[in-house]
Amino acid sequence: MQARRSRPTPPQRRDIIVSFTFLAQIPETPGGDSPTVWRDESTGDLLVQGYTATQEDYVQADHAGSTPGHRHDAAGVGAAGEAMVRLPASIIPALKASLA
């Protein structure tokens, strides 16, 4: 069973300086709930909103492996604030264009 992660509470202040830049969203956005990518201009990091990975996604990622010693099963991913999300392939062209 996958542990539920709590979502951070968004800040309520109105004087926050926004450093995020919208990069891409899937074209077939259903009702505003859509995988989206932003860039944090202060760090260059990408922030990704995507679909929650399924148990099968974790199994496949763990089977595919990566760097020795890294786990990609449901227990290994999620440690220290990590999460696995799925982005549809349809977002890739818009993301490439925004990063070019």
Backbone as CSV, one residue per row, in Angstrom:
resi,resn,N_x,N_y,N_z,CA_x,CA_y,CA_z,C_x,C_y,C_z
1,MET,0.836,-1.179,0.000,0.000,0.000,0.000,0.882,1.244,0.000
2,GLN,0.571,2.157,-0.860,1.368,3.374,-0.991,0.937,4.398,0.058
3,ALA,1.919,4.968,0.747,1.615,5.965,1.776,1.117,7.247,1.123
4,ARG,0.141,7.878,1.743,-0.375,9.143,1.235,0.547,10.263,1.671
5,ARG,0.823,11.162,0.775,1.656,12.312,1.084,0.768,13.533,1.230
6,SER,1.071,14.330,2.222,0.282,15.538,2.386,0.790,16.610,1.436
7,ARG,-0.119,17.413,0.935,0.247,18.513,0.048,0.652,19.711,0.882
8,PRO,1.679,20.426,0.435,2.045,21.633,1.172,0.927,22.664,1.082
9,THR,0.755,23.408,2.144,-0.259,24.453,2.152,0.258,25.652,1.372
10,PRO,-0.502,26.110,0.377,-0.020,27.261,-0.399,0.005,28.521,0.461
11,PRO,0.983,29.378,0.227,1.047,30.615,0.999,-0.175,31.482,0.739
12,GLN,-0.610,32.206,1.739,-1.789,33.051,1.621,-1.430,34.528,1.400
13,ARG,-0.144,34.859,1.463,0.274,36.244,1.301,0.095,36.703,-0.132
14,ARG,-0.217,37.960,-0.323,-0.396,38.529,-1.658,0.845,39.268,-2.139
15,ASP,1.847,39.443,-1.260,3.042,40.196,-1.634,4.197,39.278,-2.050
16,ILE,3.890,38.066,-2.465,4.900,37.110,-2.864,5.411,37.474,-4.260
17,ILE,6.723,37.471,-4.409,7.317,37.725,-5.718,7.334,36.410,-6.479
18,VAL,6.692,36.386,-7.623,6.574,35.167,-8.411,7.837,34.979,-9.240
19,SER,8.466,33.819,-9.063,9.655,33.525,-9.850,9.423,32.364,-10.811
20,PHE,8.173,31.875,-10.899,7.870,30.769,-11.793,7.450,31.309,-13.158
21,THR,7.878,30.600,-14.193,7.446,30.893,-15.553,6.739,29.659,-16.091
22,PHE,5.540,29.850,-16.605,4.798,28.761,-17.233,5.549,28.328,-18.484
23,LEU,5.737,27.008,-18.663,6.420,26.499,-19.849,5.503,25.750,-20.790
24,ALA,4.724,24.803,-20.259,3.933,23.969,-21.157,2.811,23.275,-20.409
25,GLN,1.778,22.938,-21.182,0.640,22.186,-20.677,0.152,21.318,-21.825
26,ILE,-0.399,20.147,-21.519,-0.847,19.296,-22.623,-1.945,20.009,-23.404
27,PRO,-1.939,19.863,-24.721,-2.908,20.573,-25.558,-4.361,20.201,-25.287
28,GLU,-4.619,18.933,-24.963,-5.999,18.485,-24.769,-6.437,18.617,-23.313
29,THR,-6.142,19.753,-22.706,-6.436,19.988,-21.296,-7.909,19.758,-20.988
30,PRO,-8.225,18.722,-20.183,-9.613,18.472,-19.818,-10.023,19.276,-18.584
31,GLY,-10.819,20.294,-18.760,-11.387,21.042,-17.644,-10.388,21.713,-16.719
32,GLY,-9.213,22.068,-17.201,-8.264,22.789,-16.376,-7.378,21.909,-15.508
33,ASP,-7.672,20.618,-15.401,-6.830,19.689,-14.653,-5.885,19.044,-15.649
34,SER,-4.639,19.471,-15.654,-3.773,19.014,-16.708,-2.321,18.991,-16.275
35,PRO,-1.543,18.032,-16.777,-0.119,18.093,-16.549,0.440,19.420,-17.063
36,THR,1.267,20.039,-16.254,1.800,21.365,-16.541,3.241,21.417,-16.063
37,VAL,4.063,22.220,-16.735,5.459,22.388,-16.340,5.758,23.873,-16.208
38,TRP,6.450,24.226,-15.103,6.906,25.590,-14.859,8.413,25.562,-14.633
39,ARG,9.068,26.705,-14.808,10.482,26.850,-14.454,10.582,27.858,-13.320
40,ASP,11.357,27.519,-12.298,11.655,28.450,-11.216,12.833,29.282,-11.701
41,GLU,12.584,30.524,-12.020,13.616,31.389,-12.597,14.749,31.662,-11.618
42,SER,14.496,31.535,-10.327,15.554,31.803,-9.357,16.544,30.646,-9.246
43,THR,16.130,29.427,-9.627,17.015,28.265,-9.511,17.227,27.534,-10.832
44,GLY,16.322,27.737,-11.799,16.371,26.992,-13.046,15.683,25.643,-12.958
45,ASP,15.182,25.283,-11.765,14.498,24.004,-11.592,13.203,23.967,-12.394
46,LEU,12.812,22.766,-12.809,11.503,22.561,-13.430,10.566,21.997,-12.387
47,LEU,9.342,22.497,-12.364,8.297,21.978,-11.483,7.245,21.333,-12.361
48,VAL,6.845,20.129,-11.991,5.976,19.331,-12.838,4.716,18.949,-12.091
49,GLN,3.587,19.240,-12.699,2.302,18.727,-12.227,1.916,17.651,-13.230
50,GLY,1.709,16.446,-12.767,1.376,15.366,-13.673,0.387,14.415,-13.042
51,TYR,0.154,13.324,-13.720,-0.746,12.308,-13.202,0.010,11.436,-12.208
52,THR,-0.638,11.005,-11.165,-0.031,10.142,-10.164,0.399,8.833,-10.811
53,ALA,1.628,8.433,-10.523,2.131,7.165,-11.043,1.338,6.014,-10.435
54,THR,1.107,5.003,-11.232,0.389,3.814,-10.758,1.377,2.829,-10.148
55,GLN,0.861,1.839,-9.475,1.710,0.782,-8.925,2.497,0.112,-10.039
56,GLU,1.877,-0.093,-11.186,2.568,-0.703,-12.324,3.705,0.187,-12.820
57,ASP,3.528,1.523,-12.778,4.617,2.436,-13.148,5.823,2.224,-12.237
58,TYR,5.576,2.087,-10.929,6.667,1.854,-9.986,7.375,0.529,-10.269
59,VAL,6.586,-0.511,-10.558,7.155,-1.821,-10.849,8.032,-1.739,-12.092
60,GLN,7.520,-1.094,-13.139,8.276,-0.971,-14.389,9.553,-0.153,-14.192
61,ALA,9.464,0.943,-13.432,10.639,1.780,-13.185,11.678,1.026,-12.382
62,ASP,11.240,0.275,-11.387,12.176,-0.489,-10.578,12.840,-1.573,-11.418
63,HIS,12.069,-2.207,-12.294,12.613,-3.248,-13.167,13.623,-2.654,-14.158
64,ALA,13.315,-1.475,-14.704,14.220,-0.825,-15.664,15.509,-0.397,-14.987
65,GLY,15.402,0.004,-13.708,16.586,0.387,-12.956,17.154,1.730,-13.378
66,SER,18.231,2.111,-12.743,18.983,3.323,-13.084,20.349,3.176,-12.457
67,THR,20.741,4.121,-11.644,22.033,4.050,-10.968,21.995,2.943,-9.917
68,PRO,23.025,2.116,-9.845,23.028,1.056,-8.828,22.792,1.619,-7.426
69,GLY,21.960,0.916,-6.682,21.661,1.333,-5.314,20.428,2.201,-5.182
70,HIS,19.868,2.667,-6.294,18.664,3.492,-6.242,17.444,2.606,-6.454
71,ARG,16.471,2.746,-5.567,15.227,1.989,-5.692,14.186,2.868,-6.371
72,HIS,13.385,2.259,-7.209,12.320,2.986,-7.896,10.975,2.317,-7.701
73,ASP,10.857,1.540,-6.614,9.560,0.977,-6.294,8.802,1.988,-5.436
74,ALA,7.582,1.674,-5.080,6.754,2.629,-4.328,7.380,2.996,-2.994
75,ALA,8.164,2.103,-2.414,8.807,2.401,-1.131,10.031,3.277,-1.315
76,GLY,10.757,3.109,-2.420,11.980,3.874,-2.641,11.724,5.274,-3.164
77,VAL,10.784,5.410,-4.082,10.414,6.726,-4.591,9.477,7.346,-3.572
78,GLY,9.701,8.557,-3.247,8.866,9.226,-2.257,9.643,9.527,-0.996
79,ALA,10.812,8.901,-0.858,11.650,9.217,0.282,12.131,10.652,0.151
80,ALA,12.184,11.352,1.246,12.683,12.731,1.296,11.964,13.643,0.304
81,GLY,10.657,13.475,0.188,9.855,14.396,-0.629,9.834,14.106,-2.113
82,GLU,10.360,12.976,-2.553,10.307,12.635,-3.970,8.937,12.089,-4.344
83,ALA,8.599,12.218,-5.617,7.365,11.644,-6.135,7.587,11.272,-7.592
84,MET,6.877,10.285,-8.062,6.914,9.935,-9.474,5.589,10.382,-10.079
85,VAL,5.668,11.153,-11.155,4.466,11.566,-11.870,4.621,11.169,-13.322
86,ARG,3.504,11.047,-13.998,3.503,10.682,-15.413,3.056,11.895,-16.221
87,LEU,3.875,12.263,-17.203,3.524,13.329,-18.137,3.179,12.697,-19.477
88,PRO,2.067,13.078,-20.086,1.729,12.535,-21.394,2.748,12.988,-22.442
89,ALA,2.994,12.153,-23.427,3.927,12.485,-24.503,3.496,13.757,-25.238
90,SER,2.213,14.076,-25.213,1.723,15.248,-25.949,2.247,16.571,-25.399
91,ILE,2.834,16.576,-24.186,3.377,17.815,-23.629,4.804,18.073,-24.132
92,ILE,5.477,17.044,-24.657,6.888,17.177,-25.024,7.140,18.234,-26.083
93,PRO,6.373,18.310,-27.177,6.663,19.361,-28.172,6.548,20.787,-27.573
94,ALA,5.541,21.029,-26.759,5.383,22.356,-26.160,6.517,22.640,-25.164
95,LEU,6.943,21.636,-24.442,8.027,21.812,-23.487,9.338,22.085,-24.214
96,LYS,9.621,21.324,-25.281,10.832,21.568,-26.077,10.834,22.979,-26.653
97,ALA,9.699,23.418,-27.161,9.617,24.755,-27.755,9.870,25.836,-26.714
98,SER,9.362,25.645,-25.513,9.524,26.682,-24.480,10.930,26.708,-23.915
99,LEU,11.662,25.602,-24.004,13.032,25.544,-23.492,14.076,25.874,-24.547
100,ALA,13.656,25.984,-25.809,14.601,26.260,-26.907,15.117,27.684,-26.863
